[in-house]
Amino acid sequence: EELRYQLFAVVKHSGFRPTSGHYVCYIRSSPNIWHKMNDSRVTCVEEEAVLYQEAYILLYAKQGIPWFSTAIEVQKPCADPGISDSSPKS
């Protein structure tokens, strides 16, 4: 049986050394929705913007595994990728 995997997260590092600098993570929450996680700020981004990044780490899931968003209730979809919102408070 052929194994297939889907990209679900991209970690990007900005800086000259892995021990210093800044890390940003892009997470796919459903087949067509990506989020940029930058410190306490979470924004919707287009897949093209994610694939354009110079990735430090790529994370894959075996195809056929349910999306993470099926395990949580979605509050509201991202209506406009240009609109940003901070992450919810715990």
N, C-alpha and C positions, 0 to 999 in steps of 0.2 A: 504494500500500500504506500502510495506516495504521500509524504508529509508536506503540508503547506502551513505557512505562518503569516500572520498579519502584523504589521507595525502598529504598536499602540502607544509608544512613548519615545520621546527624543530628549536627551539631555544635552544642553549646550553650555560650554564653558568659555568665558571671556577672561583673558588674562594671560600672563606669560608662564605661570607655573600651576600645576594642579593643586598645590597647597595654598594658593592665594588666587584672588580674582572673584568672579561672580558666576553662579550657576543659574540657569533658567531651564525649566522643564515644560515640554509640550506633551499633553495627554489627549488621547482620542477617547471620548466618552461614549460614542456611538459610531456607526459606520461613516457618518458624514459630518461629525462635530468634533472639532479640536479646540483645546483650551491652552493658553499660555499661562504658566504659573511662575510669577516673578515676585519673590518675597511674599508679601501679603496681598498682592494684586493678582486677580484672575480675570483674563479676558478671552473672548472668543477670537479665533484666528482661522483663516482659510488654510486648507491642506497645502496649497501651493507654497504658502509662507513657511510652513513646517518643513517641507521637503527641500527648501532652499537653504536651510540652516547648515552650518558646518558642525555636524554632530560630534559630540564627545562620546556618548553612549546611545545605542539603539536598543530598544526593548521590544521583543516580539511575543505574541501569544499564538499557540497552536490554533489553526483555523478550526472553527466549529465550537469553540468555547464561548459561552454567552458573554455579551458585553458587560462591563462592570456596572453600567447604568441600569441594568435590569435588577440589580440588587438594592438599589436605592430609589426613592421616589424623586422624580425630576420636578423641581419647583416651577421653572419656566425655561423655555428654549431661548437660545440667543437669537434675538430678532435681527440684530445688525452687528456684524463683526467689528465695525468701527466704534461701537459703544462699549466702554469698559466699565467694570464694576468691581468693587473690592470683594474679597471673599467674605462669607458669613462669619459672624462672631460665634465662638464656641460657648 
